[in-house]
Amino acid sequence: GMISGAAGARATIIGTFIGTPERVGLNGEGVEIVFPSVIISGGFMLLIWYTKFYRFTKLIPESVLVGFLNGLGLLIILSQVYTFRNEDNTAWRTGSEMGWMVFITFVSWATMEFTPKMPCRFSNLVPSSLLALVVGAIFEFALVRPLGARTDTIGDVAEFTAENAYPVPFMIDPQYDLSKLNEPDIPGRIFVLSVLLCAVGSIESLLTAEVVTEVVKTPNRPDRVMSALGVANIIAGFVGGMGGDATIGLSKMNVISGGTSRISGVVASIGVVLCVTVAYPLLNLVPMSALTGVMLVVGLHTFSWPSIPYAISACLPVSVREMAKVGNYQLLPLLVDRYDAFIMAAVSVISYTTNIVYGIATGVVLACCRFSWESTHDFTVTSTVREDGTKLYTAHGELFFATANKFHLEFDYVNDPEHVALLLEFEPQDYSAVHAIRKVMHNYEKAGKHVDVRIHGGAHDGGDEAPNYESKTMLMAEEWHRARPAVVHDRRRSQSE
């Protein structure tokens, strides 16, 4: 059910690299850098597919996904405001034109929103978005214009003609001045733009696949998504297009209209080609206000509305949340995580004000910092004296950079016996953890004592039967003889390396 196209987030990034056009429908200064950037971004997407780097989308938590949806929904909804501004965006439209635009927008919105909910077979035969555009055009030419008024159509803003109906390679298109690509700062700008386009395209496509999967209940194939996305962007850039990715708004519109299978995306792409190359005279008749109504539905369905009461609850004490009810219906959730609410808000604001790459990156960093901080509270070191006189230290939890800094302070180097054992519950997670263990070994070495380090996870590699997990502390102590030695180089070896 995914639909790909020129997403708004993508257009926002491109707009920061080229000049503002003189009027709607024209290209901005420096548009020539877009096409090689799109081609290179397609190559980067194929590199992501080949290296399977798309697997790291698992690091994106639900709170970041909600913030992404809210930011994108706000971007879609508020960008429709420009329809009601004049051509140079200096003032609002006035008079009967403004009134009829609002009317057609409302009619198109209502048609798309409520047609799929009608209890009849007709509602499933025609896509509600297409029906909304047709109804808007009917009102424009059967009611508005006969009454002596008018509103702008696609043909008035950016007319489709036979001259621009078919794509041609940008290298031979006379409207572009390729000599501008020889300027000294152009390669750097192209590289930065291609990286941003690759990042926003990959992230939005993979997250859209996850959102659509939740609706249609069928698994997605991120490898196919990335390979198809890379090839498509290379071709699009070659023929003078701005490229694209999976658009969450159009995808949700497609799913709402009943397009839940992969064939719906193929039909949509074929339909776009036919509309642009054959039926473009009909596209010129579609009112811009009808498109606004359709996009308002898309934006409203993209925004995660349950996140609003969640965010409100995060700002209120529990006693106030409990009072917010009508009868037995609780208006605000009682259990909320303030940090997750903060991540949602931060991602939403950053995604809207800059772009989704910065928003999602910020959200992931915040979530990782929170997880790292919380993990430090779950890490403890206990000690017992064994029957043979050896002192056994047991490290419970993950040993990584956040818990490794003060790990060496948990040991009594002066009063401990000559032989010390250290049992780790898990493998050392990073260099900081390995370095912390080396520091402990070195401190015992300076005290003239020996420490044996083992990892409890290795206890499951041998033995006749699985151990009983009634007591994790007792289990780890009893399984010492079956735990495997930790591979931690001693200090002299590490210095020689």
C-alpha positions in Angstrom: 0.0 0.0 0.0 3.0 2.4 -0.1 3.0 5.3 -2.5 6.2 7.1 -3.5 6.6 10.6 -4.7 8.1 14.0 -4.1 7.6 14.3 -0.4 7.2 17.6 1.4 10.2 17.0 3.6 12.3 16.4 0.5 11.1 19.6 -1.1 11.9 21.5 2.1 15.6 20.4 2.0 15.9 21.2 -1.7 14.4 24.6 -1.1 17.3 25.5 1.2 19.9 24.9 -1.5 18.3 26.9 -4.3 16.9 30.4 -4.7 13.3 31.4 -4.3 11.5 31.3 -7.6 10.1 34.6 -9.0 6.6 33.1 -9.0 4.8 29.9 -8.4 5.5 27.3 -11.1 9.1 28.5 -11.9 12.4 27.1 -10.8 14.7 28.8 -8.3 18.2 29.9 -9.0 20.7 27.1 -8.9 18.2 24.3 -9.6 20.9 22.6 -11.7 22.5 21.1 -8.6 19.4 19.1 -7.8 19.7 16.5 -10.5 23.2 15.2 -9.9 22.4 15.3 -6.2 19.4 13.1 -6.7 21.4 10.7 -8.8 24.1 10.5 -6.1 21.5 10.1 -3.4 20.2 7.1 -5.3 23.7 5.6 -5.3 23.9 6.1 -1.5 20.5 4.3 -1.1 21.8 1.4 -3.1 24.9 1.4 -0.8 22.5 1.2 2.2 20.7 -1.7 0.6 24.0 -3.5 -0.2 25.4 -3.0 3.3 22.0 -3.7 5.0 22.4 -0.5 6.9 18.6 -0.2 7.0 18.6 -2.6 9.9 19.5 0.3 12.2 15.9 1.6 11.9 15.3 -0.8 14.9 16.9 1.9 17.0 14.1 4.3 16.4 11.7 4.1 19.3 7.9 4.6 19.2 8.1 8.0 20.8 10.4 9.2 17.9 8.0 7.7 15.4 5.1 9.6 17.0 7.1 12.8 16.9 7.9 12.2 13.2 4.3 11.7 12.4 3.2 14.8 14.2 5.9 17.0 12.6 5.1 15.7 9.2 1.3 16.1 9.8 1.9 19.7 10.9 4.0 20.4 7.8 1.3 19.0 5.5 -1.6 20.9 7.2 0.1 24.3 7.6 1.6 24.2 4.1 -2.0 24.3 2.7 -2.3 27.9 4.0 -0.3 29.2 1.0 -3.3 28.2 -1.2 -5.2 31.1 0.3 -2.5 33.6 -0.2 -2.0 35.7 -3.4 0.7 34.8 -6.0 3.5 36.7 -4.4 2.5 35.5 -0.9 2.2 39.1 0.4 -1.5 39.1 1.4 -4.6 36.9 1.9 -7.1 36.5 -0.9 -10.3 38.4 -0.3 -13.9 38.7 -1.4 -15.9 36.0 -3.2 -12.7 34.2 -4.3 -11.7 33.5 -0.7 -15.2 32.4 0.2 -15.5 30.0 -2.8 -12.0 28.6 -2.1 -13.0 27.8 1.5 -16.3 26.2 0.3 -14.6 24.0 -2.3 -11.9 23.0 0.3 -14.6 22.0 2.7 -16.5 20.0 0.1 -13.4 18.2 -1.1 -12.4 17.4 2.5 -15.8 16.1 3.4 -16.0 14.0 0.3 -12.7 12.3 0.9 -13.2 11.9 4.7 -16.7 10.5 4.7 -17.1 8.6 1.4 -15.2 5.5 2.7 -17.4 5.5 5.7 -20.7 5.3 3.7 -22.4 1.9 4.1 -22.7 1.2 0.4 -20.8 -0.6 -2.3 -20.1 2.7 -4.2 -17.8 3.9 -1.5 -15.3 1.2 -2.3 -15.5 1.4 -6.1 -14.0 4.9 -6.6 -11.0 6.2 -4.5 -12.3 8.9 -2.2 -9.3 11.2 -3.1 -10.1 11.0 -6.8 -13.8 11.6 -6.1 -13.0 14.6 -4.0 -11.0 16.2 -6.9 -13.8 15.5 -9.3 -16.4 17.0 -7.0 -14.3 20.1 -6.5 -13.9 20.5 -10.3 -17.7 20.1 -10.8 -18.4 22.8 -8.2 -15.8 25.1 -9.8 -17.2 24.9 -13.4 -20.8 24.1 -12.7 -21.5 26.6 -9.9 -18.7 29.1 -9.2 -17.8 30.3 -12.7 -21.4 30.5 -13.9 -22.1 32.8 -11.0 -19.3 35.1 -12.3 -16.6 34.1 -9.8 -13.5 31.9 -10.1 -10.7 30.2 -8.1 -7.3 29.2 -9.3 -6.8 25.8 -10.9 -3.7 23.8 -11.5 -3.6 25.2 -15.0 -3.5 28.8 -13.6 -0.6 28.0 -11.2 1.6 25.6 -13.1 0.0 24.5 -16.4 0.7 21.1 -17.9 1.4 21.4 -21.6 2.5 19.1 -24.4 6.0 20.6 -24.1 6.6 19.5 -20.5 4.5 16.3 -20.6 7.4 14.0 -21.4 10.7 13.9 -19.4 14.0 14.4 -21.1 17.6 14.0 -19.8 18.5 17.2 -17.9 21.8 17.4 -19.8 20.0 18.3 -23.0 17.1 20.3 -21.5 17.6 24.0 -22.7 16.0 25.5 -19.6 19.0 24.5 -17.5 22.4 26.2 -17.5 24.9 23.4 -16.8 27.8 25.8 -16.8 26.8 26.7 -13.3 28.0 23.3 -12.2 31.6 24.4 -12.8 31.6 26.8 -9.9 34.1 25.8 -7.2 31.6 25.4 -4.3 29.2 23.2 -6.3 30.8 19.8 -5.6 30.5 20.3 -1.8 26.9 21.6 -2.1 26.0 18.6 -4.3 27.5 16.2 -1.8 25.8 17.7 1.2 22.4 17.8 -0.6 22.8 14.2 -1.8 23.5 13.0 1.7 20.5 14.8 3.2 18.2 13.6 0.4 19.4 10.0 1.0 18.9 10.3 4.7 15.4 11.8 4.5 14.3 9.5 1.7 15.6 6.4 3.5 14.2 7.3 6.9 10.8 8.4 5.6 10.4 5.3 3.4 11.4 2.8 6.1 9.2 4.5 8.7 6.3 4.7 6.2 6.7 1.0 5.6 6.4 0.4 9.4 3.3 2.6 9.6 1.6 0.9 6.6 2.5 -2.5 8.0 0.6 -1.7 11.2 -2.5 -1.0 9.1 -2.5 -3.8 6.5 -1.0 -6.4 8.9 1.4 -7.8 6.2 5.2 -7.7 6.6 7.4 -5.3 4.7 10.7 -5.9 3.0 13.1 -3.1 3.7 15.7 -4.5 1.4 13.3 -4.2 -1.5 12.3 -0.8 -0.4 15.9 0.5 -0.4 16.9 -1.2 -3.7 13.8 0.1 -5.6 14.2 3.6 -4.0 17.9 3.8 -5.1 17.2 2.8 -8.7 14.1 5.1 -9.0 16.1 8.1 -7.7 18.9 7.5 -10.2 16.5 7.4 -13.1 14.5 10.4 -11.8 17.6 12.6 -11.5 18.8 11.6 -14.9 15.5 12.8 -16.6 15.4 16.0 -14.6 13.2 15.0 -11.7 13.6 15.9 -8.0 13.4 12.3 -7.0 11.3 11.0 -4.2 10.6 8.5 -1.5 7.6 6.8 0.1 5.3 9.6 1.2 3.5 8.7 4.4 0.6 11.1 3.6 -0.2 9.5 0.2 0.4 6.1 1.5 -2.1 6.6 4.3 -4.5 8.1 1.7 -4.1 5.0 -0.4 -4.7 2.7 2.5 -7.8 4.7 3.6 -9.1 4.4 0.0 -8.7 0.6 0.1 -5.3 0.2 -1.6 -3.8 -2.3 0.9 -1.9 -4.5 -1.6 1.4 -3.9 -3.5 -0.5 -3.7 -6.8 -2.0 -0.5 -5.6 1.4 1.2 -5.8 1.9 0.0 -9.3 -1.5 1.2 -10.4 -0.9 4.6 -8.8 2.4 5.0 -10.6 0.9 4.0 -14.0 -2.0 6.4 -13.3 0.4 9.3 -12.7 2.3 8.6 -15.9 -1.0 8.5 -17.9 -2.3 11.7 -16.2 0.9 13.6 -16.9 1.5 12.4 -20.5 -2.0 11.9 -21.8 -4.7 13.4 -19.6 -2.9 16.5 -18.6 -5.6 18.8 -20.0 -7.9 17.4 -17.3 -5.4 18.0 -14.5 -5.3 21.7 -15.5 -9.0 21.8 -14.5 -8.6 20.7 -10.9 -9.1 23.6 -8.4 -6.2 24.2 -6.1 -8.7 24.4 -3.2 -9.8 20.9 -4.0 -6.2 19.7 -3.7 -6.1 21.6 -0.4 -9.1 19.7 0.9 -7.5 16.4 0.0 -4.2 17.2 1.6 -6.0 18.4 4.8 -7.4 14.9 5.1 -3.9 13.4 4.6 -2.4 15.7 7.2 -5.1 15.1 9.8 -4.7 11.3 9.4 -1.0 11.6 9.6 -0.9 13.5 12.9 -1.0 11.2 16.0 -3.9 12.7 17.9 -3.6 10.4 21.0 -0.2 12.1 21.7 -2.0 15.3 22.6 -3.7 14.1 25.8 -0.5 12.1 26.5 1.5 15.3 26.3 -1.0 17.2 28.5 -0.9 14.5 31.1 2.9 14.7 31.2 2.5 18.3 32.3 0.0 17.6 35.1 0.3 15.8 38.5 -1.5 12.5 38.9 -4.2 14.1 41.1 -5.3 16.4 38.3 -5.2 13.6 35.7 -7.6 11.5 37.9 -10.0 14.4 38.0 -10.1 14.7 34.2 -13.0 12.3 33.5 -16.6 12.4 32.2 -18.6 9.7 34.0 -16.5 6.6 33.9 -14.5 7.8 30.9 -11.0 8.9 31.6 -10.0 11.9 29.4 -6.3 11.8 30.2 -4.0 8.8 30.5 -2.9 8.2 34.1 0.3 6.5 33.4 2.7 8.6 31.3 6.4 8.9 30.8 7.4 12.6 30.9 10.7 11.9 29.1 8.9 10.1 26.2 6.5 13.0 26.0 9.5 15.4 25.8 11.0 13.3 23.0 7.7 13.4 21.1 7.5 17.2 21.4 11.2 17.7 20.5 11.0 15.5 17.4 7.8 17.2 16.3 9.1 20.7 16.6 12.5 20.0 15.0 11.0 18.0 12.2 8.6 20.8 11.4 11.1 23.7 11.8 14.1 22.1 10.1 13.7 18.6 8.5 12.9 15.1 9.6 16.5 14.0 9.5 17.5 16.4 12.3 14.3 15.6 14.2 14.7 11.8 14.2 18.4 12.0 14.9 17.7 14.2 17.9 15.0 11.8 19.1 17.2 8.8 18.8 20.1 10.5 20.7 17.7 11.5 23.5 16.3 8.0 23.7 19.7 6.5 23.8 20.9 8.9 26.5 17.9 8.0 28.6 18.4 4.3 28.2 22.1 4.6 29.1 21.3 6.6 32.2 18.6 4.2 33.3 20.9 1.3 32.7 23.4 2.7 35.2 20.9 2.2 38.0 20.5 -1.5 37.1 24.2 -2.2 37.4 25.4 -3.5 40.8 28.5 -5.3 42.1 28.2 -7.8 44.9 30.9 -9.8 46.7 31.1 -13.1 48.6 33.9 -15.2 50.1 34.0 -18.7 48.7 34.9 -21.9 50.7 38.4 -22.0 49.2 39.1 -18.4 50.6 38.7 -16.8 47.2 36.7 -13.6 47.1 34.1 -13.6 44.3 32.8 -10.3 42.9 29.7 -10.6 40.8 28.7 -7.8 38.3 25.0 -7.7 37.7 23.8 -5.8 34.6 25.5 -4.4 31.5 29.0 -3.1 31.7 29.4 -0.3 29.1 30.6 3.3 28.9 28.0 4.6 31.4 28.7 2.0 34.1 32.4 1.5 33.4 33.7 4.9 34.7 33.4 4.0 38.4 33.6 0.2 38.0 37.1 0.0 39.4 36.0 1.7 42.7 33.9 -1.4 43.6 36.9 -3.5 44.6 39.0 -3.6 47.9 42.5 -4.0 46.4 44.3 -3.7 49.8 42.2 -6.1 52.0 41.2 -8.7 49.4 42.8 -12.2 49.5 45.6 -13.2 47.1 43.1 -14.8 44.7 40.1 -12.8 43.5 37.4 -13.9 41.0 35.2 -11.5 38.9 32.1 -12.9 37.3 30.4 -10.8 34.7 26.7 -11.4 33.9 27.1 -10.2 30.3 29.9 -9.6 27.8 31.7 -6.3 28.0 29.7 -4.0 25.7 32.4 -1.6 24.4 35.9 -0.4 24.7 35.1 1.5 27.9 34.0 -1.8 29.5 37.1 -3.6 28.4 39.3 -0.8 29.6 37.5 -0.8 33.0 38.3 -4.5 33.4 41.9 -4.0 32.5 42.1 -1.3 35.1 40.8 -3.6 37.8 43.3 -6.3 36.7 46.2 -3.8 36.7 45.2 -2.5 40.2 45.3 -6.1 41.6 48.5 -6.7 39.8 50.1 -3.7 41.5 48.8 -5.1 44.9 50.6 -8.4 44.1 47.3 -10.3 43.7 45.7 -12.3 40.9 42.2 -11.8 39.5 40.3 -14.4 37.3 37.6 -12.8 35.1 34.8 -14.9 33.6 31.5 -14.3 31.9 28.4 -16.0 33.1 26.9 -16.2 29.7 29.3 -19.0 28.9 27.7 -21.2 31.6 25.1 -22.3 29.0 27.7 -23.6 26.6 28.2 -26.8 28.5 26.7 -29.0 31.2 24.1 -31.6 31.3 21.0 -29.6 32.0 19.8 -26.0 32.1 20.3 -24.3 35.5 17.5 -23.3 37.8 16.9 -19.5 37.8 15.3 -19.3 41.3 18.1 -17.0 42.5 20.2 -15.2 39.9 22.9 -14.3 42.4 23.2 -17.8 43.8 23.1 -19.2 40.3 25.9 -17.1 39.0 28.1 -18.0 42.0 27.3 -21.7 41.6 27.9 -21.7 37.9 31.4 -20.2 38.2 33.1 -23.4 37.2 31.1 -23.5 34.0 31.5 -19.9 33.1 33.9 -19.2 30.3 37.0 -17.0 30.8 36.6 -13.4 29.6 38.9 -12.5 26.6 40.5 -9.4 28.1 44.1 -8.7 27.3 46.4 -7.9 30.2 48.0 -4.5 30.5 51.4 -5.5 29.2 49.9 -7.0 26.1 47.6 -4.1 25.5 50.6 -1.7 25.7 52.6 -3.7 23.2 49.6 -3.6 20.8 
